[in-house]
Each structure stands twice: as structure tokens, then as C-alpha cells.
Amino acid sequence: MTPAAPRRPYNFSAGPAAMPEAVLSRAAAEMLDWHGSGMGVMEMSHRGKEFGEIIGQAEADFRQLLAVPSNFRILFMQGGGLGENAIVPLNLSRGGTVDFVVTGSWSTKSLKEAGRYCKARTAATNAEGGHVAIPEAAQWSLSPDAAYVHLCSNETINGIEFQELPDLKALGSDAPLVIDFSSHVASRSVDWSRVGLAFGGAQKNLGPAGLTLVVVREDLLDRALPICPSAFSYKLVAENDSMYNTPPTWGIYMAGLTFQWLLQQKEGELTGVAAMEARNIAKASLLYDFIDASAFYVSKVDPACRSRMNVPFLLADESRNEAFLAGAKAAGLLQLKGHKSVGGMRASIYNAMPLEGVQALVSYMREFERLHA
């Protein structure tokens, strides 16, 4: 009898992150020859018919996956979420005022970078409390003349997630809402009626590093500052169907395979993103419920805004951190060390992380507590 293949370790990295095994296997099978073309995707021209099929299908699948309305353009770009911190104000600020809701490390970086191109101001912040809760929307100080309002809808490092996007009109603002959804894109639905632009790096929940997705309402396309580089002009990129310059072809291909995988997911009667959201709720609840029931582990994030994707937690006795991480690695549970700015641990449980991976983590945490409490 042939022995069973060993289980792959469960990778809890915050990004670049684990990808679905089915996607990796398909990419491996197509590595040398994509659909009988005689070329691998990394070898083919982005202007050729073959890659035209790949990017066209990827865009259509992403639009279906997240129910993106027809008045939004989907752009495949480069530069990552960090690059978009500059590219968004270059395209949308008109050099005027931009409001930022600061809820953690990434929105702090966004505010600082935008200040190079516009008047970036803090409309609300949770810094004083240590980035553990979202400021009440009714208390936000929004500018009447803001070009847009920016927020990070899931803070990867701090583990804070907007469970519902704010209704800016109800708050008295006519500015479009810009969201950085890098670390929870495709993990839940998006209320596009409240969004002007959404951007995200693919390397956390959609594919490998190198690809950035931008979903932008058409009426916002032609606002770029004169200094905006042409390759980063949303209008030019849209007019050229993301082919103004050579796009990240391999990243688009891999993301396209991930979109197809996501569309095929089922959970009861739910499919696609709805199925993934149900799974993500179950995974996050399992981990948070265990942490909350333990005196050995601590979560400082307000339960009302805990991220389903990134779960930071502390050991009550942090002298045991190295032993915890060494034991986890031995158990096939990888990349659990928290970000250096906050310390402790962090389990990133993106779409590709199966429930079994979270169950294995909880079992390990329970046993570690039993041995060391």
C-alpha cells in the first residue's frame, strides 16, 4: 500500500500568504504549456491572444465574484497597497483636502504618504487607545470640501475590521469613500453603493505578490494631478484595459485561477463569496471563542470590530513566546509570530486557510496551555 502523502503545514502568514492547493496544483500543471499554446504564462506576450483570454476571463470572474457594478472599472496594476497610498491621492485629491480615518498601522501609513500630494488630515483616530477599536462614526470630523475619505477596512497588523462600511451621506459628506481592502478582499461582500474606489494588493487573499487590484467608479477616472505618472493614471490604465504598460501577467493569471476557485466554493446553499464569508465567520469564531475562554491567551481588540482575517493575540506570560513558536513550527503551524510593532502572535486565516487549519491551531494552543499554565 502506498503511504499517504504528508499533510502540508498550515501557513498563517499575513502576506504573501497561503494559496488554495487546487490553484497551486493547476498552475504547476500548466507551467510549461498553457492550454496547448506551447508557452508558459510567464513566457507569453501580454499583447498576444492567449494572455488576452487570461486577463479578460480574470476581470469577468472578479466582477461576478464581488458583484461589481457596471459603472466601476476593474484595473490590474502594480505597486501594492503601499504604492496605492501615493497613486490614489495623485488621481483623486486634486491637491486639496483628504480625510483619513486612522485605525491602525496601514491607515497611518496612508495618511503620511498622501500628505506628500495633498492636505491629508485625520478625521478620526483610535491611536490613543492603542488601535483596538474603531472610532464611532458619529464622532468623525469630516471636512465639507474633502476630495475623498480614506479608510483601511481591515487592518492586517492590528486585527481591526469594519464589519459595515460607513454611509458617508448619512454622516453629511458627499465625498467618495476610498477603501484599502487588501487583507480581506473576497472574504465578504462589498456594499458598492457606499464606495468610490477600492484597492488591494493580491498577496494576502487573492494570489502572489506583484498584482494590485483597483476598482474605481467611472466618474472618478479623470481627476489626476498633472504630476501623476502616466502608468499610474487610472484614466489611461482604464482606457487601455490595464495594458498601458506591461501588466503583472503571472500575478493576473494566478489571481484569475483563484477567482475561479472562489466561484466554485459551496457551503450549504451558499456559493462564491457568500460561502467563503460563512466559512470565515466559523473559523474566526472558533479561534476567538477559545482565546476568550482562556486566561492563558489574550485578545485586546474590541469584539465589535475584530478581524476575521487577521487574529493578533498575546500570551499572558510573554516569556513563553519563543517556546510557543517553536512548538507550533514542530506541529506544522507556520508564521504565527506577530508583527514587530505590536508583538505577540498573529494568525492570518485568509480564504485559503481551511477550517481544519484553525482546528489544528486551537488544539495546539490548548495543549500548550495545559503543559505550561
Secondary structure, DSSP 8 states (H G I E B T S, - for coil): ---------EE--SSS----HHHHHHHHHTSS-STTSSS-GGGS-TTSHHHHHHHHHHHHHHHHHTT--TTEEEEEE-SHHHHHHHHHHHHH-TTSEEEEEE-SHHHHHHHHHHTTTSEEEEEEE-GGGTS-S---GGG----TT-S-EEEESEETTTTEE-SS---TTTTT--S-EEEE-TTTTTSS---GGG-SEEEEETTTTTSSTT-EEEEEEGGGSS---TTS-GGG-HHHHHHTTT-SS---HHHHHHHHHHHHHHHH-EETTEEHHHHHHHHHHHHHHHHHHHHHH-SSEE--S-GGGB-SSEEEEEESSGGGHHHHHHHHHHTTEE--B--TTT-SEEEE--TTS-HHHHHHHHHHHHHHHHHH-
